[in-house]
């Protein structure tokens, strides 16, 4: 197994661990509703900031993943049965938190006939029933490239359909051994096609991590591949090893390098680029979507 990161974390990646009253309240809501969040499961460095702002990314379909990605701290193995009350519990927590923009993601469920697509759809409907004005972003797995499963989610018209490439193609065998680079690109491409076919107001988003051993040339090639799908938003952040047996950090990029990469990414035609060391796919998600919407209105 890979060892934990060996190189020391630089000063710009030092994180405040302050817990506010809002943080404690959100934590209680998550526990009381028997929910999982990617904030906890992926050991997100922004959890203290986001929960203090009363925002969280809900993780549905349990907390055990059927994939074995080397960068992730989510439990791997054989998942249990899906909780039929989970969509309502997510919606209730979102209502009590008073959110007007909900982000929902999941583990991979290759063990299910529909890979969890229907559960995503039910969760979107439950949130909108509880909070009619709430915007919904979904961060979905690749559904093994099955368009019919993607359509189940898109038929609910989430404001944002996100799917992460995570890393460059050359590193997939080490970083995402079960996933297929071209298949993930196809999910984004088919989401854009759906939008065009149905006249749906759905933005698309993709995220990648830096520091796993990619070259600058490989990175920019990947950014270009994502742009060619018609994707609206790209998020670019520093990989941080979440646990001892996760993949090591090969390199820490400086804030200046992230800014340079951001400028180059805009040249590919993205409507919005979020690029800095602590950026994650759902970090400031509402703000990302609003910036895209302002361009369309303008």
C-alpha positions as CSV (number, residue, x, y, z in Angstrom):
1,X,0.0,0.0,0.0
2,X,1.2,3.6,-0.6
3,X,2.6,5.5,2.3
4,X,1.2,8.8,3.6
5,X,2.7,12.0,2.3
6,X,6.3,12.4,3.3
7,X,7.0,16.0,2.4
8,X,5.9,18.6,5.0
9,X,2.8,20.6,4.4
10,X,3.7,24.3,3.5
11,X,2.4,27.3,5.5
12,X,-0.3,28.2,2.9
13,X,-2.0,24.9,3.6
14,X,-2.3,25.3,7.4
15,X,-5.9,25.1,8.4
16,X,-7.8,26.7,11.3
17,X,-9.5,24.0,13.4
18,X,-12.0,26.4,15.2
19,X,-15.4,25.0,15.9
20,X,-18.2,27.6,16.1
21,X,-21.7,27.2,17.3
22,X,-22.9,26.8,13.7
23,X,-20.4,24.0,13.3
24,X,-21.7,22.2,16.3
25,X,-25.3,22.6,15.2
26,X,-24.6,21.3,11.7
27,X,-22.7,18.3,13.2
28,X,-25.7,17.6,15.5
29,X,-28.1,17.7,12.5
30,X,-26.0,15.3,10.5
31,X,-25.9,12.9,13.5
32,X,-29.6,13.2,14.4
33,X,-30.6,12.4,10.9
34,X,-28.2,9.5,10.5
35,X,-26.6,11.1,7.5
36,X,-23.2,11.0,5.9
37,X,-21.3,13.9,4.4
38,X,-18.4,13.9,2.0
39,X,-17.0,16.6,4.3
40,X,-16.4,14.0,7.0
41,X,-15.9,10.9,4.9
42,X,-13.3,12.5,2.6
43,X,-11.7,14.4,5.5
44,X,-12.2,17.7,3.6
45,X,-9.9,20.5,4.8
46,X,-12.7,23.0,4.5
47,X,-15.1,21.4,6.9
48,X,-14.7,23.9,9.7
49,X,-15.2,26.8,7.3
50,X,-18.2,25.3,5.5
51,X,-20.0,23.9,8.5
52,X,-19.6,27.3,10.3
53,X,-21.4,28.8,7.3
54,X,-24.1,26.1,7.6
55,X,-23.2,24.4,4.4
56,X,-22.5,20.7,3.9
57,X,-22.2,18.2,1.0
58,X,-24.6,15.3,1.7
59,X,-23.3,11.8,0.7
60,X,-26.1,9.4,-0.1
61,X,-26.2,5.6,-0.8
62,X,-24.4,4.8,2.4
63,X,-20.7,5.3,3.3
64,X,-19.1,2.2,1.7
65,X,-17.8,2.5,-1.9
66,X,-17.4,-0.3,-4.4
67,X,-14.4,1.4,-6.0
68,X,-10.8,1.4,-4.7
69,X,-9.4,4.8,-5.6
70,X,-6.0,5.4,-4.0
71,X,-6.6,9.0,-3.1
72,X,-9.9,8.6,-1.1
73,X,-10.6,7.9,2.6
74,X,-14.1,6.6,2.1
75,X,-14.5,3.0,3.2
76,X,-14.3,0.4,0.5
77,X,-16.0,-3.0,0.4
78,X,-19.5,-4.5,0.0
79,X,-22.1,-1.9,0.8
80,X,-25.3,-2.6,2.7
81,X,-28.9,-2.0,1.7
82,X,-29.8,1.6,0.8
83,X,-31.8,3.4,3.5
84,X,-35.2,4.3,2.0
85,X,-35.5,7.2,4.5
86,X,-32.3,8.8,3.4
87,X,-33.7,11.2,0.8
88,X,-36.2,12.6,3.4
89,X,-33.5,12.8,6.0
90,X,-31.3,14.7,3.7
91,X,-34.2,17.1,2.9
92,X,-35.0,17.5,6.5
93,X,-31.5,18.4,7.4
94,X,-31.3,20.8,4.6
95,X,-34.5,22.5,5.7
96,X,-33.3,22.8,9.3
97,X,-30.0,24.2,8.2
98,X,-31.9,26.7,6.1
99,X,-29.8,26.1,3.0
100,X,-30.8,27.6,-0.4
101,X,-28.2,25.6,-2.3
102,X,-27.8,21.9,-1.6
103,X,-25.0,19.7,-2.8
104,X,-25.5,15.9,-3.0
105,X,-22.9,13.3,-3.8
106,X,-22.5,9.6,-3.3
107,X,-20.3,6.6,-3.0
108,X,-20.0,4.4,-6.1
109,X,-22.7,1.6,-6.1
110,X,-21.6,-0.7,-8.9
111,X,-23.5,-3.4,-7.0
112,X,-27.0,-1.9,-7.7
113,X,-28.8,-2.4,-11.0
114,X,-29.2,1.3,-11.5
115,X,-26.0,2.2,-9.7
116,X,-27.9,4.5,-7.4
117,X,-29.3,6.8,-10.1
118,X,-32.9,6.5,-8.9
119,X,-31.9,7.3,-5.3
120,X,-30.3,10.5,-6.6
121,X,-33.6,11.4,-8.4
122,X,-35.7,10.7,-5.3
123,X,-33.3,12.8,-3.1
124,X,-33.5,15.8,-5.5
125,X,-37.3,15.6,-5.4
126,X,-37.3,15.3,-1.6
127,X,-35.1,18.4,-1.2
128,X,-37.4,20.4,-3.5
129,X,-40.5,19.3,-1.7
130,X,-39.0,20.5,1.6
131,X,-37.4,23.6,0.1
132,X,-39.1,24.7,-3.1
133,X,-36.7,27.5,-3.8
134,X,-33.5,25.5,-3.0
135,X,-31.1,25.0,-5.9
136,X,-29.5,21.5,-6.1
137,X,-26.1,20.4,-7.3
138,X,-25.3,16.7,-7.7
139,X,-21.8,15.3,-7.9
140,X,-22.3,11.9,-9.5
141,X,-20.3,8.7,-10.1
142,X,-19.6,7.6,-13.7
143,X,-22.5,5.2,-13.8
144,X,-20.2,3.1,-15.9
145,X,-20.9,5.4,-18.8
146,X,-24.6,4.4,-19.1
147,X,-26.6,7.3,-20.6
148,X,-29.9,5.9,-19.5
149,X,-28.8,6.2,-15.8
150,X,-27.4,9.6,-16.3
151,X,-30.8,10.7,-17.8
152,X,-32.6,9.5,-14.6
153,X,-30.7,12.2,-12.7
154,X,-30.8,14.8,-15.4
155,X,-34.6,14.4,-15.8
156,X,-34.9,16.0,-12.3
157,X,-33.2,19.1,-13.7
158,X,-30.5,19.8,-11.0
159,X,-29.0,23.2,-11.4
160,X,-25.5,21.7,-11.6
161,X,-24.4,18.2,-12.8
162,X,-20.9,17.6,-11.6
163,X,-18.6,14.7,-12.3
164,X,-14.9,14.7,-11.4
165,X,-12.1,13.5,-13.6
166,X,-9.8,13.7,-10.5
167,X,-6.4,13.3,-12.2
168,X,-4.6,13.0,-15.6
169,X,-5.1,10.0,-17.8
170,X,-1.5,8.7,-17.3
171,X,-2.2,8.3,-13.5
172,X,-5.6,6.6,-13.7
173,X,-4.2,3.1,-13.3
174,X,-2.6,4.1,-10.0
175,X,-5.1,6.7,-8.7
176,X,-8.4,5.4,-10.1
177,X,-7.8,1.7,-11.0
178,X,-11.5,0.8,-11.7
179,X,-12.4,4.1,-13.4
180,X,-11.9,4.9,-17.1
181,X,-10.7,8.3,-18.2
182,X,-12.6,8.4,-21.4
183,X,-15.8,7.2,-19.7
184,X,-15.7,10.1,-17.3
185,X,-15.2,12.6,-20.1
186,X,-18.2,10.9,-21.8
187,X,-20.4,11.5,-18.8
188,X,-19.7,15.2,-19.0
189,X,-20.2,15.3,-22.8
190,X,-23.5,13.4,-22.6
191,X,-24.7,15.8,-19.9
192,X,-24.0,18.7,-22.2
193,X,-25.9,16.8,-25.0
194,X,-28.8,16.3,-22.7
195,X,-28.9,20.0,-22.0
196,X,-29.0,20.8,-25.7
197,X,-31.5,18.1,-26.6
198,X,-34.0,19.1,-23.8
199,X,-33.3,22.9,-23.6
200,X,-32.5,22.3,-19.9
201,X,-30.9,24.9,-17.8
202,X,-28.2,22.6,-16.3
203,X,-24.6,23.7,-15.8
204,X,-21.8,21.1,-15.8
205,X,-18.8,21.0,-13.6
206,X,-15.6,18.9,-13.2
207,X,-12.9,18.8,-10.7
208,X,-9.2,17.7,-10.7
209,X,-6.5,17.4,-8.1
210,X,-2.8,18.4,-8.4
211,X,0.2,16.9,-6.7
212,X,-0.2,13.2,-7.6
213,X,2.7,13.1,-10.0
214,X,1.3,14.7,-13.1
215,X,3.4,16.8,-15.4
216,X,2.3,20.3,-16.4
217,X,1.8,19.2,-20.0
218,X,-0.4,16.3,-18.8
219,X,-2.4,18.7,-16.6
220,X,-3.1,21.2,-19.3
221,X,-4.0,18.4,-21.8
222,X,-6.5,17.1,-19.2
223,X,-7.9,20.6,-18.8
224,X,-8.3,20.8,-22.5
225,X,-10.1,17.4,-22.7
226,X,-12.6,18.6,-20.1
227,X,-13.2,21.9,-21.9
228,X,-13.9,20.0,-25.1
229,X,-16.9,18.3,-23.5
230,X,-18.5,21.7,-23.2
231,X,-18.1,21.7,-19.4
232,X,-18.9,25.1,-17.8
233,X,-17.0,25.0,-14.5
234,X,-13.7,23.4,-13.5
235,X,-12.3,23.2,-10.0
236,X,-8.6,22.7,-9.4
237,X,-7.2,22.0,-6.0
238,X,-4.2,20.5,-4.2
239,X,-4.3,16.8,-3.3
240,X,-3.8,16.1,0.4
241,X,-3.3,12.5,1.6
242,X,-6.3,11.9,3.8
243,X,-4.9,8.9,5.7
244,X,-1.8,6.9,6.3
245,X,-2.3,4.3,3.6
246,X,-3.6,6.7,0.9
247,X,-1.4,7.8,-2.0
248,X,1.4,10.1,-1.2
249,X,1.6,13.8,-2.2
250,X,4.3,14.0,-4.8
251,X,4.4,17.8,-4.9
252,X,2.7,20.9,-3.4
253,X,1.8,23.6,-5.9
254,X,2.2,27.2,-4.7
255,X,-0.8,29.7,-4.7
256,X,1.0,31.5,-7.5
257,X,1.1,28.3,-9.6
258,X,-2.6,27.8,-9.0
259,X,-3.3,31.3,-10.2
260,X,-1.2,30.7,-13.3
261,X,-3.1,27.5,-14.0
262,X,-6.4,29.3,-13.5
263,X,-5.5,31.9,-16.1
264,X,-4.5,29.2,-18.6
265,X,-7.7,27.2,-17.9
266,X,-9.8,30.2,-18.8
267,X,-8.2,30.3,-22.2
268,X,-9.9,26.9,-22.9
269,X,-13.3,28.6,-22.7
270,X,-14.7,27.7,-19.2
271,X,-17.3,30.0,-17.9
272,X,-15.8,29.7,-14.4
273,X,-12.5,28.4,-13.0
274,X,-11.9,27.8,-9.3
275,X,-8.2,27.2,-8.6
276,X,-6.3,27.4,-5.4
277,X,-4.7,24.9,-2.9
278,X,-7.8,24.2,-0.8
279,X,-10.4,24.2,-3.6
280,X,-12.6,21.1,-3.7
281,X,-15.5,20.4,-6.1
282,X,-18.2,21.6,-3.8
283,X,-16.3,24.4,-2.1
284,X,-18.3,27.6,-2.5
285,X,-20.5,25.7,-5.0
286,X,-23.3,28.2,-4.8
287,X,-20.9,31.1,-5.7
288,X,-19.5,29.1,-8.6
289,X,-23.0,28.5,-10.0
290,X,-24.0,32.2,-9.5
291,X,-21.0,33.4,-11.5
292,X,-22.0,31.2,-14.4
293,X,-25.6,32.3,-14.2
294,X,-24.6,36.0,-14.2
295,X,-22.7,35.4,-17.5
296,X,-25.8,33.8,-19.1
297,X,-28.1,36.6,-17.9
298,X,-25.6,39.2,-19.0
